[in-house]
């Protein structure tokens, strides 16, 4: 059975993208991290679960990115990013479990 990298990739993309954008003060650079990790994760989701899983998880990944902004206003930036990244990572692990 192959190693399931997609949960790690989602976390790297969401948390790493935010951290790079915040500490470099270059939002576009954070976007590069987000997009690169998301692209590789999408390829993994497709390999592990097929087209429907790839589409659904890509939507969840992008949705978490979008939801982080309004949620951060309520709970703070780091709690929002970490919470959403955890949720997407867990969802990724669940929908691809045993498929790799």
C-alpha positions as CSV (number, residue, x, y, z in Angstrom):
1,X,0.0,0.0,0.0
2,X,1.4,3.4,-1.0
3,X,1.8,6.2,1.5
4,X,-1.2,8.6,1.6
5,X,0.4,12.1,1.1
6,X,-2.8,14.1,0.5
7,X,-3.5,15.0,4.2
8,X,0.1,16.2,4.6
9,X,-0.1,18.2,1.4
10,X,-3.3,19.9,2.4
11,X,-1.8,21.0,5.7
12,X,1.4,22.2,4.1
13,X,-0.6,24.2,1.5
14,X,-3.0,25.9,4.0
15,X,-0.7,26.4,7.0
16,X,2.5,26.8,5.0
17,X,0.8,29.2,2.5
18,X,-0.5,31.3,5.3
19,X,2.8,31.4,7.2
20,X,4.8,32.3,4.1
21,X,2.4,35.1,3.2
22,X,2.3,36.4,6.8
23,X,6.0,36.4,7.5
24,X,7.3,37.3,4.1
25,X,4.7,40.0,3.8
26,X,4.2,38.8,0.2
27,X,0.7,37.4,-0.2
28,X,1.5,36.2,-3.7
29,X,4.3,34.0,-2.4
30,X,1.9,32.4,0.0
31,X,-0.4,31.8,-2.9
32,X,2.3,30.0,-4.7
33,X,2.7,27.6,-1.8
34,X,-1.1,27.2,-1.5
35,X,-1.4,26.5,-5.3
36,X,1.6,24.2,-5.5
37,X,0.6,22.0,-2.6
38,X,-3.0,22.0,-3.8
39,X,-2.0,21.0,-7.3
40,X,0.0,18.0,-6.0
41,X,-2.7,17.1,-3.5
42,X,-5.3,17.1,-6.4
43,X,-3.1,14.7,-8.3
44,X,-2.9,12.5,-5.3
45,X,-6.6,12.7,-4.7
46,X,-7.2,11.6,-8.2
47,X,-4.7,8.8,-8.0
48,X,-6.1,7.6,-4.6
49,X,-9.8,8.1,-5.2
50,X,-10.6,9.0,-8.7
51,X,-12.2,12.0,-10.3
52,X,-15.1,12.6,-7.9
53,X,-12.8,12.5,-4.8
54,X,-10.3,14.9,-6.5
55,X,-13.1,17.3,-7.4
56,X,-14.7,17.2,-4.0
57,X,-11.4,17.5,-2.0
58,X,-10.2,20.3,-4.3
59,X,-13.5,22.1,-3.5
60,X,-13.0,21.5,0.2
61,X,-9.4,22.8,0.0
62,X,-10.3,26.0,-1.8
63,X,-13.4,26.4,0.5
64,X,-11.2,26.2,3.5
65,X,-8.9,28.9,2.1
66,X,-11.9,31.1,1.4
67,X,-13.5,30.4,4.8
68,X,-10.2,31.2,6.7
69,X,-10.6,34.9,6.0
70,X,-14.0,35.5,7.6
71,X,-13.4,33.0,10.4
72,X,-10.1,34.7,11.3
73,X,-12.1,37.9,12.1
74,X,-14.0,35.9,14.7
75,X,-11.4,33.6,16.2
76,X,-8.0,34.9,15.1
77,X,-5.9,34.1,12.1
78,X,-3.9,31.1,13.4
79,X,-6.8,29.3,15.0
80,X,-8.8,29.7,11.8
81,X,-6.1,28.4,9.6
82,X,-5.1,25.5,11.9
83,X,-8.7,24.5,12.4
84,X,-9.6,24.5,8.8
85,X,-6.4,22.8,7.7
86,X,-7.0,20.1,10.3
87,X,-10.6,19.6,9.0
88,X,-9.5,19.3,5.4
89,X,-6.6,17.0,6.3
90,X,-8.8,14.7,8.2
91,X,-11.4,14.7,5.4
92,X,-8.6,13.9,3.0
93,X,-7.4,11.0,5.1
94,X,-11.0,9.6,5.5
95,X,-12.0,9.7,1.8
96,X,-8.7,8.2,0.6
97,X,-8.2,5.6,3.4
98,X,-7.1,2.3,2.0
99,X,-7.2,3.4,-1.6
100,X,-3.5,4.3,-2.2
